[in-house]
């Protein structure tokens, strides 16, 4: 996300897709939204260590982000800033040990926002980014989840820095009710309607009803249809109740 040539290539491809949709689907609107990137973030590292990225890391935190942070008065990013001393300076001076992940969130969110803005200029359709969650189990950015993705810790940065995304959507594969409720509550915000674009069989129908009924989800999708159907296309026995629940919700 620190490479201008990479941004230009991504942007050109996405604009071409939006132009195609504007030409062929603007009337029927069979495509109702676009996911700009899939579960963005960095795996195997907390941040980009290329010299270009290192220069950003060592430079002052951008003033627009500092203004948003100072005006927030609360939230995970604000708390990390306060824990690091509430100073204004480079990324590590301002945000302490979490600086690598938070800089990556800012960089990727800004990058994706630019792509979304270019796409919307061609075809104004709802756009979102989805999230590989990072709150469950051993949470280590870049190792157990992609660093810089819009996990709960970094969600404020995404909302501040990606205004052309209509929402940020969690891919919830958590099966226990309390863990599921944690994610729904975090992503259902006044500035972010809850939409769940991916949810597996383990995240059962009870959780689907919970998302719709308790957290006003505007959409819910099951991912991995190959896990619930036989080679002939019929439902596997254990999936019948799940599918019937989805049919009931759709009706």
Residue pairs with C-beta under 8 A, 6 or more apart in sequence:
1 7
1 48
1 104
1 107
1 108
1 110
1 111
1 148
2 48
2 50
2 52
2 53
2 56
2 107
3 52
7 111
7 114
7 115
10 111
10 115
11 114
11 115
11 118
14 36
14 115
14 118
14 119
15 118
15 119
15 122
17 34
17 119
18 34
18 119
18 120
18 122
18 123
18 125
19 122
19 123
21 31
21 34
21 123
21 125
22 122
22 123
25 31
26 123
31 125
32 125
32 126
33 125
33 126
33 127
33 128
33 166
34 119
34 125
34 126
34 127
34 128
35 127
35 128
35 129
35 130
35 169
35 197
36 112
36 115
36 116
36 119
36 127
36 128
36 129
36 165
37 112
37 115
37 129
38 130
39 130
39 131
39 132
39 146
39 149
39 171
40 108
40 112
40 129
40 146
40 148
40 149
41 104
41 108
41 132
41 142
41 145
41 146
41 147
41 148
41 149
42 48
42 104
42 142
42 146
42 147
42 148
43 142
43 143
43 146
43 147
44 142
44 143
45 142
45 147
46 100
46 101
46 104
46 141
46 142
46 147
47 53
47 57
47 100
47 101
47 103
47 104
47 142
47 147
47 148
48 104
48 107
53 107
56 91
56 103
56 107
57 90
57 91
57 92
57 99
57 100
57 103
58 90
58 91
59 90
59 91
60 88
60 89
60 90
61 69
61 88
61 89
61 90
61 91
61 94
61 95
62 106
64 160
65 106
65 157
65 160
65 161
66 88
66 94
68 156
68 160
69 77
69 78
69 81
72 78
72 156
75 156
76 152
76 153
76 154
76 155
76 156
77 95
77 102
77 153
77 154
77 156
77 157
78 156
80 95
80 96
80 98
80 102
80 153
81 94
81 95
83 96
84 93
84 94
84 95
84 96
84 97
84 98
85 96
87 93
87 94
88 94
91 99
91 100
91 102
91 103
92 99
95 102
95 103
98 153
100 141
100 147
101 141
101 142
101 147
101 148
101 153
101 154
102 154
102 157
104 141
104 147
104 148
105 148
105 149
105 150
105 154
105 157
105 158
106 157
106 161
107 148
108 148
108 149
109 150
109 157
109 158
109 161
109 162
110 161
110 162
112 129
112 162
112 165
113 161
113 162
113 163
113 164
113 165
116 127
116 162
116 164
116 165
117 164
119 127
120 127
120 164
126 166
126 167
127 164
127 165
127 166
128 165
128 166
128 167
128 168
128 169
128 195
128 197
129 150
129 158
129 162
129 165
129 168
129 169
130 168
130 169
130 170
130 171
130 197
130 198
131 149
131 150
131 151
131 168
131 169
131 170
131 171
131 187
132 145
132 146
132 149
132 171
133 145
133 151
133 170
133 171
133 172
133 173
133 174
133 183
134 141
134 144
134 145
134 146
134 149
134 151
134 152
134 153
135 151
135 152
135 179
135 182
135 183
136 174
136 179
137 144
138 144
139 145
141 147
141 148
145 151
148 154
150 157
150 158
150 168
152 183
152 186
155 168
155 186
155 187
155 192
158 165
158 168
159 168
159 189
159 191
159 192
162 168
167 192
167 193
167 195
168 187
168 192
169 187
169 195
169 196
169 197
170 183
170 186
170 187
170 196
171 196
171 197
171 198
171 199
171 223
172 180
172 183
172 184
172 196
172 198
172 199
172 203
172 207
172 211
173 198
173 199
173 200
173 202
173 203
174 180
174 182
174 183
174 203
174 207
175 202
175 203
175 204
175 207
177 206
177 207
177 210
180 203
180 207
180 210
180 211
181 210
181 214
181 215
184 194
184 210
184 211
184 214
184 215
184 217
185 215
187 194
188 194
188 215
188 216
188 217
193 216
193 218
194 211
194 215
194 216
194 217
194 218
195 217
195 218
195 219
195 220
196 211
196 217
196 219
196 220
196 221
197 219
197 221
197 223
198 221
198 223
199 207
199 208
199 220
199 221
199 222
199 223
200 222
200 223
200 224
200 227
201 222
201 224
201 227
201 228
201 239
201 242
204 242
205 241
205 242
205 245
205 246
208 220
208 245
208 246
208 249
209 245
209 249
211 217
211 220
212 220
212 249
220 249
222 228
222 242
222 246
227 239
228 235
228 236
228 238
228 239
228 242
228 243
229 235
229 236
229 239
230 236
235 243
